[in-house]
């Protein structure tokens, strides 16, 4: 099968950053689906994994952790899917990725894709949706009965773009405040339904201008170190902070002690990496969100699409994402790999 892979970890502008390779088609394990991949998306995790380093892969490595495609075969123990099903998923970072014509994935991480979206439109959502859902309802412990203010830092990014929508749809008593610094990102975040949009460059002052000096929940989607002091100042006593953004420096957790603040980190690959007993929850939540999409209460976060998956277009997508100016998500039609 055709795939876009790497052997060396090179800058995205290097002519051999990615290579087209011909690999043996994977065989599904007992709980696996074999999927013909039709569309993929590029996330910050793709960029982080590909970042230049001295490591050399002994065999081509396929990245990619968002996919929409068609099930063409199932493992012996699969019960929830059949050949012909159109599915979406974010997969498992420890297995070969979706930048290939075919991919195997554990059925527990998979759901039927939204009928109302094209493959490319749907491919923008799985990884960010899982991240947003787990953050809101597991790390921050929110529910339909929760009240208070939720601050989302980095409001125009892929994760925040779906988090805002889920919060507005499922947390009716929570005020959603998101950050955006450019006019175009401000308009995007406001259009997604945020109650208030503030500039993150002076977060405390921006919130004070809105008459807000405390928030009950904070979800930081980027630059945790940069915003750490502001978050410690703004979080309410007994509040909760969650981040998905790594940092080169340790965070001073002592700043949170006096307020008895709960701090957590979210990594959507934890369940698949450690084969937790509740892996099925990822498939279940994707099924729930697919229904919301088809009902019209959640929309795709796709803002840019590329029409072929090649070494050049994948490198271009990586350059766009690592540029840090992306609003929403970028996805790629990968059906050309089937030829």
Number of C-alpha atoms within 10 A of each C-alpha: 14 18 29 26 26 22 17 21 19 18 18 22 12 11 12 17 20 27 21 18 17 14 16 10 14 13 15 18 16 13 17 23 29 24 28 26 28 26 31 35 32 25 24 14 15 18 21 11 13 19 15 14 11 8 10 12 11 8 10 20 20 21 24 26 25 27 36 34 28 22 21 15 20 25 19 12 11 17 10 13 19 15 13 13 16 22 27 31 31 29 28 22 18 11 17 21 26 32 30 30 25 27 26 27 23 23 25 21 23 28 26 22 28 24 14 15 15 13 25 25 26 29 33 30 33 31 26 23 26 25 20 28 23 19 24 22 15 12 20 24 12 18 16 13 10 13 14 14 19 24 28 27 26 24 35 31 27 26 26 29 31 27 26 26 23 21 24 20 14 16 20 14 15 21 19 24 23 28 26 23 15 12 8 12 21 20 13 20 27 20 12 21 19 24 15 16 24 22 19 19 13 11 17 19 16 17 22 11 11 11 9 13 15 20 22 21 28 26 30 22 22 20 15 21 17 11 16 16 15 15 25 19 15 21 23 20 16 14 20 22 23 21 21 20 15 13 12 7 8 8 12 12 12 11 15 22 13 9 15 14 21 17 15 14 16 19 13 23 20 13 17 21 13 10 10 10 9 10 19 17 16 28 21 16 19 27 19 14 23 25 18 16 19 15 12 10 13 19 21 18 27 20 14 16 17 18 14 17 26 21 19 20 15 25 22 15 23 23 15 16 21 17 9 11 12 16 22 23 25 26 30 27 21 28 18 14 21 14 7
